[in-house]
Amino acid sequence: MYKVSVVSLGCPKNQVDAEMMLCKLKQAGFEISIEESEADAIIVNTCGFIETAKREAIENIIEAAQYKKEGKCRAVIVTGCLAERYREEILTEIKEADVCVSIGENGNIANIVKDAIEKNAVGNFFADNLKLPLSGERILGGYPFSTYLKIGDGCDNCCTYCAIPKIRGRQRSRTIEDCVKEARRLADMGVTEITVVAQDTTAYGTDIYGKPMLCELLRELCKIEKLHWIRTLYTYPERITDELLDLIRAEKKLVKYIDMPLQHADGEILKRMNRKGDRKSLAELIKRIREKVPGITLRTTLITGFPGETEEQFCSLHEFVKQEKFERLGCFTYSAEEGTIAAEMPGQIDEQTKVDRMELIMESQMTISEEKNKTEMGKTEEVLVEGYDDYIKCYFGRSASMAPEIDGKVFFTSGRALSFGEYVNVKITETLDYDLMGEVV
């Protein structure tokens, strides 16, 4: 029996793809190993969205190749977005890689790995990205009680800075029945928290139903008795409707949390990004969200240094951040991606200016987060227990206002032994940067 190890990088959507490949490998008789040194083949499931992700992918490919010298590895196989985007260049420029597999070949991964090990088969394996399986059984790679539900792939938004439509193709939604079937299967496996993901979750269903169907899907997911928390990421501001807000307010299982990647607040910059809105309309949307769903947690992501961004436009963005006081915010420097419209735009900004602007945003957000955290002092929050930290001798987990992997943690003590995956009430007693501390009550 051959052993295979999988290193998955990038976003939750890529993680789901990796978990489906793991299941196909196991069903084909492979043993899944978490130790790369013991693996006969190592799969690096890559992200290729921005330059930093590409560098991380290449570093992991080179690290995996070391096990061909030091371990028993016979093949390094590259999958995911980098493989889809640069399949020709990978094998010619990264000599450590043996096989490059496009996302359309994910369903054939077991045969590809077997041939790579037994026949020393090398080269590119390519199929149209529309052949990427959207559903299938998975071997969960993270916590057994919390995972992602990928409801579609690809994107029709065509933001000028983004390579995803070139990599993943047009939007393809799964049916409501298929999504609910998987969610029920996950719940039966012990999953109690599901995070709904796609490139644009608010556009879900438009390709197969002729209109957005996220609300209909969420209503069906809420009927699954064993699910406790359901959250949705990647909701686009122009598609956040009153219907969605009313649903989030009314349904107990839907956590009061909205993730909407705004990217900027200046109308001219947003127009050049091929996105809608301006500072005024976005401020009105945020006001409406907070009025409709009291106590909601708002998360966004921003980009600094987009081509042509003036000091005045950046200052407007900075003031917007300080004015709106998002509970959660991430900021990234613009990355000029090959084949995108923005990469050819005039007014490309030097890297140091991008970084300086990003750091100013994050400094302000740190102050906002500290202020927000202070308001939590003395409150009791429901927390999902994720683990125990032996170093500081306390449990850790997340409240409903914290999305997995991207937000902070709650660290807390308990007078009784707790089970991982349990939900407990924690009284907040201290704050620490983006994290909270407390005790079970």
PAKOLDO-881883 format. One line per 10 residues: number of its first residue (from 0); for each residue x, y, z of C-alpha. Coordinates in nm, 3 decimals, padded with zeros to 5 digits. Example, Ala and Ser with C-alpha at 12.3 -4.5 7.8 and 13.67 -1.06 7.14 Angstrom:
2
0> 01.230/-00.450/00.780; 01.367/-00.106/00.714 $
This chain:
441
0> 00.000/00.000/00.000; 00.143/00.333/-00.105; 00.140/00.630/00.130; 00.045/00.978/00.012; 00.084/01.308/00.194; -00.107/01.621/00.092; 00.000/01.977/00.167; -00.290/02.215/00.098; -00.232/02.590/00.071; -00.453/02.892/00.017 $
10> -00.822/02.947/00.070; -01.094/02.724/00.221; -01.224/02.647/-00.128; -00.888/02.495/-00.218; -00.893/02.302/00.110; -01.225/02.142/00.014; -01.074/02.037/-00.321; -00.785/01.877/-00.134; -01.021/01.691/00.100; -01.208/01.548/-00.197 $
20> -00.880/01.433/-00.353; -00.779/01.272/-00.023; -01.102/01.071/-00.025; -01.048/00.954/-00.383; -00.695/00.844/-00.292; -00.814/00.653/00.013; -01.093/00.486/-00.184; -00.832/00.376/-00.439; -00.631/00.201/-00.167; -00.374/00.464/-00.075 $
30> -00.282/00.525/00.287; -00.296/00.891/00.386; 00.008/01.002/00.585; 00.055/01.325/00.776; 00.431/01.259/00.777; 00.584/01.369/00.448; 00.900/01.172/00.528; 00.694/00.850/00.516; 00.509/00.925/00.192; 00.571/00.758/-00.143 $
40> 00.419/01.063/-00.310; 00.363/01.419/-00.190; 00.087/01.635/-00.336; 00.125/02.012/-00.300; -00.220/02.162/-00.356; -00.128/02.519/-00.441; -00.275/02.867/-00.438; -00.185/03.099/-00.725; -00.398/03.402/-00.646; -00.130/03.662/-00.564 $
50> 00.248/03.683/-00.568; 00.296/03.591/-00.201; 00.082/03.279/-00.248; 00.289/03.177/-00.551; 00.611/03.214/-00.353; 00.468/03.005/-00.070; 00.364/02.736/-00.319; 00.710/02.719/-00.476; 00.876/02.699/-00.134; 00.651/02.406/-00.041 $
60> 00.726/02.227/-00.369; 01.100/02.261/-00.306; 01.057/02.142/00.054; 00.858/01.839/-00.063; 01.133/01.752/-00.311; 01.380/01.720/-00.024; 01.198/01.403/00.078; 01.304/01.244/-00.250; 01.657/01.267/-00.109; 01.592/01.221/00.261 $
70> 01.271/01.016/00.272; 01.100/00.753/00.057; 00.918/00.996/-00.173; 00.921/00.903/-00.541; 00.704/01.179/-00.684; 00.616/01.541/-00.611; 00.279/01.626/-00.763; 00.156/01.985/-00.799; -00.220/02.052/-00.804; -00.443/02.354/-00.742 $
80> -00.451/02.706/-00.879; -00.077/02.744/-00.948; -00.083/02.419/-01.144; -00.383/02.538/-01.343; -00.237/02.879/-01.413; 00.126/02.789/-01.486; 00.115/02.424/-01.590; 00.370/02.468/-01.871; 00.613/02.678/-01.668; 00.607/02.463/-01.353 $
90> 00.777/02.157/-01.501; 01.031/02.359/-01.700; 01.121/02.609/-01.428; 01.065/02.410/-01.106; 01.273/02.099/-01.161; 01.169/01.964/-00.822; 00.815/01.901/-00.950; 00.750/01.571/-01.131; 00.383/01.601/-01.220; 00.156/01.901/-01.276 $
100> -00.220/01.839/-01.250; -00.481/02.091/-01.363; -00.792/02.133/-01.147; -00.999/01.962/-01.414; -00.802/01.641/-01.348; -00.866/01.636/-00.972; -01.117/01.356/-01.019; -00.844/01.141/-01.177; -00.588/01.205/-00.904; -00.563/00.844/-00.784 $
110> -00.459/00.712/-01.127; -00.216/00.998/-01.176; -00.045/00.934/-00.840; -00.031/00.559/-00.899; 00.137/00.605/-01.238; 00.379/00.860/-01.095; 00.490/00.611/-00.829; 00.487/00.286/-01.028; 00.577/00.401/-01.379; 00.774/00.713/-01.295 $
120> 00.519/00.897/-01.512; 00.597/01.267/-01.531; 00.452/01.565/-01.715; 00.131/01.763/-01.740; -00.215/01.623/-01.688; -00.469/01.869/-01.822; -00.848/01.874/-01.851; -01.086/02.167/-01.888; -01.140/02.343/-01.555; -01.515/02.287/-01.597 $
130> -01.445/01.920/-01.523; -01.341/02.003/-01.166; -01.572/01.796/-00.941; -01.798/02.028/-00.742; -01.915/01.765/-00.497; -01.805/01.434/-00.355; -01.706/01.265/-00.034; -01.427/01.425/00.168; -01.174/01.338/00.433; -01.179/01.640/00.662 $
140> -00.837/01.789/00.715; -00.920/02.022/01.004; -01.136/01.997/01.313; -01.394/01.715/01.298; -01.664/01.949/01.428; -01.612/02.250/01.198; -01.567/02.260/00.823; -01.648/02.439/00.499; -01.932/02.379/00.255; -01.827/02.480/-00.095 $
150> -02.142/02.570/-00.289; -01.984/02.655/-00.622; -01.668/02.733/-00.813; -01.552/02.997/-01.058; -01.658/03.359/-01.081; -01.833/03.593/-01.324; -01.742/03.921/-01.153; -01.420/03.977/-01.352; -01.259/04.226/-01.114; -00.969/04.381/-01.305 $
160> -00.707/04.278/-01.046; -00.819/03.916/-01.014; -00.699/03.607/-01.201; -00.959/03.371/-01.055; -01.193/03.371/-01.360; -00.893/03.275/-01.578; -00.796/03.000/-01.336; -01.133/02.868/-01.223; -01.356/02.972/-01.512; -01.715/03.095/-01.507 $
170> -01.936/03.053/-01.203; -02.076/02.705/-01.153; -02.321/02.651/-00.868; -02.419/02.322/-00.711; -02.789/02.251/-00.672; -02.954/02.324/-00.340; -03.031/01.953/-00.304; -02.666/01.859/-00.356; -02.541/02.116/-00.103; -02.795/02.010/00.158 $
180> -02.716/01.643/00.103; -02.348/01.708/00.175; -02.428/01.925/00.476; -02.643/01.645/00.621; -02.361/01.397/00.562; -02.115/01.628/00.738; -02.355/01.675/01.030; -02.390/01.298/01.063; -02.008/01.281/01.081; -02.009/01.513/01.383 $
190> -01.976/01.855/01.218; -02.174/02.121/01.407; -02.035/02.436/01.244; -02.048/02.489/00.868; -01.896/02.785/00.687; -02.047/02.838/00.341; -01.792/02.940/00.076; -01.764/03.014/-00.296; -01.587/03.283/-00.495; -01.903/03.494/-00.453 $
200> -02.160/03.330/-00.227; -02.422/03.600/-00.289; -02.421/03.513/-00.660; -02.494/03.149/-00.577; -02.752/02.992/-00.804; -02.772/03.262/-01.073; -02.621/03.027/-01.332; -02.861/02.738/-01.273; -03.172/02.902/-01.126; -03.161/03.235/-01.308 $
210> -03.149/03.433/-00.984; -02.949/03.440/-00.658; -03.056/03.156/-00.431; -02.834/03.193/-00.124; -03.127/03.269/00.105; -03.316/02.961/-00.013; -03.007/02.747/00.047; -02.947/02.890/00.395; -03.309/02.822/00.493; -03.266/02.457/00.399 $
220> -02.934/02.430/00.585; -03.097/02.572/00.897; -03.338/02.276/00.896; -03.049/02.034/00.965; -03.098/01.959/01.332; -02.738/01.866/01.417; -02.591/02.192/01.286; -02.538/02.460/01.550; -02.363/02.745/01.366; -02.383/02.836/00.998 $
230> -02.186/03.129/00.860; -02.129/03.261/00.509; -01.808/03.412/00.372; -01.739/03.610/00.052; -02.069/03.797/00.031; -02.047/04.085/-00.217; -02.181/04.423/-00.101; -02.402/04.493/-00.401; -02.589/04.165/-00.346; -02.650/04.195/00.028 $
240> -03.029/04.221/00.028; -03.284/04.297/00.296; -03.402/03.938/00.254; -03.056/03.809/00.350; -03.029/04.047/00.645; -03.377/03.956/00.770; -03.285/03.589/00.746; -02.962/03.635/00.943; -03.154/03.824/01.212; -03.433/03.566/01.234 $
250> -03.252/03.231/01.209; -03.077/03.126/01.530; -02.834/02.896/01.350; -02.709/03.172/01.120; -02.435/03.350/01.313; -02.465/03.729/01.317; -02.159/03.775/01.097; -02.114/03.920/00.748; -01.793/03.896/00.549; -01.800/04.136/00.253 $
260> -01.475/04.206/00.064; -01.504/04.577/-00.020; -01.142/04.615/-00.147; -01.167/04.997/-00.145; -01.404/05.285/-00.068; -01.313/05.538/-00.336; -01.564/05.535/-00.622; -01.308/05.593/-00.896; -01.078/05.318/-00.769; -01.373/05.079/-00.738 $
270> -01.479/05.161/-01.093; -01.129/05.077/-01.219; -01.148/04.755/-01.021; -01.475/04.679/-01.206; -01.659/04.691/-00.876; -01.963/04.892/-00.777; -02.022/05.160/-00.517; -01.843/05.448/-00.355; -01.777/05.569/-00.002; -02.127/05.713/00.040 $
280> -02.314/05.406/-00.084; -02.093/05.170/00.116; -02.146/05.374/00.433; -02.521/05.359/00.373; -02.502/04.981/00.325; -02.308/04.937/00.649; -02.561/05.151/00.835; -02.846/04.944/00.691; -02.678/04.616/00.788; -02.622/04.729/01.146 $
290> -02.977/04.859/01.179; -03.126/04.542/01.034; -02.910/04.303/01.240; -02.821/04.458/01.576; -02.496/04.325/01.720; -02.369/04.194/01.387; -01.998/04.142/01.329; -01.875/04.297/01.004; -01.560/04.177/00.835; -01.400/04.316/00.520 $
300> -01.079/04.304/00.316; -00.909/04.601/00.150; -00.636/04.656/-00.109; -00.383/04.938/-00.092; -00.174/05.060/-00.384; -00.411/04.978/-00.669; -00.281/05.139/-00.992; -00.341/05.513/-00.987; -00.438/05.528/-00.620; -00.358/05.886/-00.517 $
310> -00.264/05.999/-00.169; -00.604/06.166/-00.147; -00.785/05.845/-00.244; -00.586/05.646/00.010; -00.660/05.903/00.281; -01.029/05.872/00.200; -01.004/05.493/00.240; -00.819/05.537/00.568; -01.085/05.776/00.700; -01.355/05.531/00.588 $
320> -01.193/05.258/00.799; -01.175/05.484/01.104; -01.532/05.600/01.049; -01.700/05.262/00.995; -01.507/05.071/01.262; -01.526/04.719/01.124; -01.508/04.447/01.386; -01.275/04.247/01.160; -01.057/04.377/00.879; -00.773/04.247/00.666 $
330> -00.564/04.466/00.435; -00.338/04.352/00.151; -00.107/04.529/-00.089; -00.204/04.524/-00.455; -00.039/04.245/-00.653; -00.006/04.293/-01.031; -00.112/03.955/-01.167; -00.020/03.842/-01.517; -00.308/03.840/-01.762; -00.526/04.078/-01.559 $
340> -00.642/04.417/-01.686; -00.509/04.602/-01.382; -00.156/04.474/-01.438; -00.146/04.675/-01.762; -00.295/04.992/-01.616; -00.085/05.308/-01.595; 00.010/05.446/-01.255; 00.155/05.130/-01.102; 00.261/05.214/-00.745; 00.594/05.122/-00.588 $
350> 00.597/04.840/-00.337; 00.709/05.048/-00.039; 00.419/05.292/-00.081; 00.175/04.999/-00.096; 00.322/04.853/00.224; 00.327/05.188/00.406; -00.040/05.243/00.324; -00.135/04.891/00.428; 00.046/04.932/00.761; -00.136/05.259/00.831 $
360> -00.470/05.087/00.775; -00.379/04.797/01.001; -00.248/05.027/01.276; -00.583/05.203/01.282; -00.766/04.871/01.276; -00.563/04.748/01.574; -00.687/05.049/01.773; -01.045/04.984/01.659; -01.018/04.616/01.752; -00.888/04.703/02.098 $
370> -01.181/04.940/02.147; -01.429/04.679/02.026; -01.277/04.412/02.251; -01.308/04.634/02.558; -01.685/04.643/02.504; -01.684/04.262/02.544; -01.551/04.282/02.900; -01.797/04.127/03.144; -02.017/03.979/02.871; -02.088/03.607/02.843 $
380> -02.029/03.458/02.498; -02.106/03.115/02.359; -01.775/02.959/02.254; -01.691/02.653/02.046; -01.411/02.463/02.222; -01.132/02.392/01.971; -00.845/02.273/02.187; -00.623/02.307/02.492; -00.301/02.507/02.511; -00.054/02.319/02.732 $
390> 00.182/02.616/02.748; -00.062/02.866/02.900; -00.278/02.596/03.060; -00.615/02.694/02.922; -00.868/02.605/02.655; -00.916/02.801/02.337; -01.195/02.837/02.085; -01.409/03.087/01.898; -01.726/03.280/01.957; -01.987/03.320/01.684 $
400> -01.821/03.653/01.595; -01.497/03.479/01.496; -01.465/03.295/01.166; -01.233/02.993/01.155; -00.869/03.054/01.062; -00.901/03.426/00.985; -01.021/03.588/01.308; -00.905/03.582/01.669; -00.956/03.331/01.949; -01.107/03.315/02.294 $
410> -00.873/03.168/02.558; -01.046/03.051/02.875; -01.025/02.839/03.187; -01.279/02.588/03.308; -01.353/02.424/03.641; -01.442/02.100/03.462; -01.288/01.899/03.180; -01.425/02.001/02.841; -01.463/01.809/02.516; -01.331/01.954/02.192 $
420> -01.629/02.052/01.979; -01.842/02.136/02.282; -02.019/02.474/02.310; -01.974/02.652/02.644; -02.061/02.990/02.792; -01.753/03.199/02.866; -01.746/03.521/03.067; -01.493/03.761/02.911; -01.248/03.896/03.169; -00.951/04.026/02.966 $
430> -00.854/04.137/02.616; -00.533/04.072/02.423; -00.488/04.239/02.081; -00.739/04.055/01.858; -00.809/03.782/02.116; -01.027/03.757/02.427; -00.973/03.578/02.758; -01.228/03.449/03.004; -01.367/03.167/03.213; -01.646/02.915/03.172 $
440> -01.958/03.000/03.368 $
